[in-house]
Amino acid sequence: MRPNMKKYIVVGLVLATVFSGVAAAALPGHRVASKTASGQFAVTAVHATVNHPHAVYLRLVGGISSGTIVIACSRGYATISSNSYMHNRAGLFRVPVRPARANSCQLVASAGGSGRIMVELRAS
C-alpha cells in the first residue's frame, strides 16, 4: 500500500467518525421513550407523558411503511386538545403542541414496516 493511500484512509475514517458523532448529537430535545421491532411484518408502539413540553418530535427509523402519533395535551382544567398525525416514511417529524404552554401531553406512537424499525419520542 502506498504511503499517500494510508493517509487518505486515516483521514476518511476520522472524518466519518466526526460526522457520525455530529449527526447523532444534532437530534433535538431528549429521548422520552423508544421501542424497536424487527421481522418481515414488524410492528411496535410506545407511549409517554411529557410535562410542560416546548416541542415534541417523532423519530421513525428503518423500513417504515406507516407511522402514527396521537398527542393529547391539557392546560389547566378547561383546555384539552387531541390530534393525530400520520407518516409513511422514516424521518424526524416535529409534532405541534396544542394548546400552547400545555401543562402536560400524553403521547402514543406506533409504526409498522419490515426489517428493523424503531419508534422514538423526543421532547424539549
C-alpha positions in Angstrom: 0.0 0.0 0.0 1.3 3.4 -0.9 2.1 5.9 1.9 -0.4 8.5 0.5 -3.2 5.9 0.4 -2.8 5.3 4.1 -3.1 9.0 4.8 -6.4 9.1 2.8 -7.8 6.1 4.6 -6.9 7.6 8.0 -8.4 11.0 7.1 -11.5 9.4 5.8 -12.0 7.3 8.9 -11.5 10.3 11.1 -14.0 12.4 9.1 -16.6 9.6 9.2 -16.2 9.3 12.9 -16.6 13.1 13.5 -19.6 13.5 11.2 -21.4 10.5 12.6 -21.0 12.0 16.1 -22.2 15.3 14.9 -25.3 13.8 13.3 -26.2 11.9 16.4 -25.7 15.0 18.6 -27.9 17.1 16.3 -31.1 15.4 17.3 -33.4 17.9 19.0 -34.6 17.6 22.6 -34.1 14.5 24.7 -35.4 10.9 24.2 -38.5 10.3 26.2 -39.3 6.8 25.0 -38.3 4.4 22.2 -39.1 0.9 21.1 -37.7 -1.3 18.3 -39.1 -4.3 16.4 -37.8 -6.5 13.6 -39.2 -9.0 11.2 -40.9 -9.3 7.9 -44.0 -7.6 9.4 -42.6 -5.5 12.2 -45.0 -3.5 14.4 -44.2 -1.6 17.6 -45.8 1.1 19.8 -44.6 3.4 22.5 -46.2 5.9 24.9 -45.0 8.6 27.3 -46.2 11.6 29.3 -44.3 14.9 29.0 -44.7 17.7 31.5 -44.6 21.3 30.2 -43.3 20.4 26.7 -41.9 23.2 24.5 -41.6 20.9 21.4 -42.3 17.2 20.7 -40.7 15.1 18.0 -41.5 11.7 16.4 -38.5 9.8 15.0 -39.1 6.8 12.8 -36.1 4.7 11.8 -35.7 1.8 9.4 -38.0 0.2 6.8 -41.1 2.2 7.9 -44.3 1.8 5.8 -46.6 3.7 8.2 -46.3 5.6 11.5 -48.8 7.4 13.6 -48.6 9.6 16.7 -51.5 10.8 18.8 -50.8 13.7 21.1 -53.3 14.8 23.8 -52.4 18.0 25.7 -54.0 19.9 28.5 -53.6 23.3 30.1 -55.5 23.9 33.3 -58.8 22.2 33.7 -60.7 23.6 30.8 -58.4 23.4 27.8 -57.8 19.9 26.2 -56.6 19.1 22.7 -56.1 15.8 20.9 -54.6 15.4 17.5 -53.2 12.6 15.4 -50.6 12.7 12.6 -49.6 10.0 10.1 -46.3 9.5 8.2 -45.4 6.9 5.6 -41.6 7.1 5.7 -38.7 7.2 8.1 -37.5 10.5 9.4 -37.7 13.1 12.2 -41.1 14.9 12.5 -42.0 17.9 14.7 -45.4 17.4 16.3 -47.4 20.6 17.1 -48.1 21.1 20.8 -51.6 22.5 21.2 -52.6 24.3 23.3 -49.5 26.5 23.6 -47.9 26.3 27.0 -49.5 23.0 27.8 -49.1 21.6 31.3 -48.7 18.1 30.1 -49.1 15.9 27.0 -49.8 12.2 26.6 -48.0 10.7 23.6 -48.8 7.4 21.8 -46.9 6.4 18.7 -46.9 3.3 16.6 -45.2 2.1 13.4 -45.2 -0.8 11.0 -42.8 -1.9 8.4 -40.2 -4.5 7.5 -36.8 -5.3 8.7 -35.6 -3.5 11.9 -37.7 -0.4 12.8 -37.6 2.0 15.7 -40.1 4.5 17.1 -38.7 7.2 19.3 -40.4 10.1 21.1 -38.3 13.2 21.8 -39.2 16.4 23.7 -37.7 19.6 24.9 
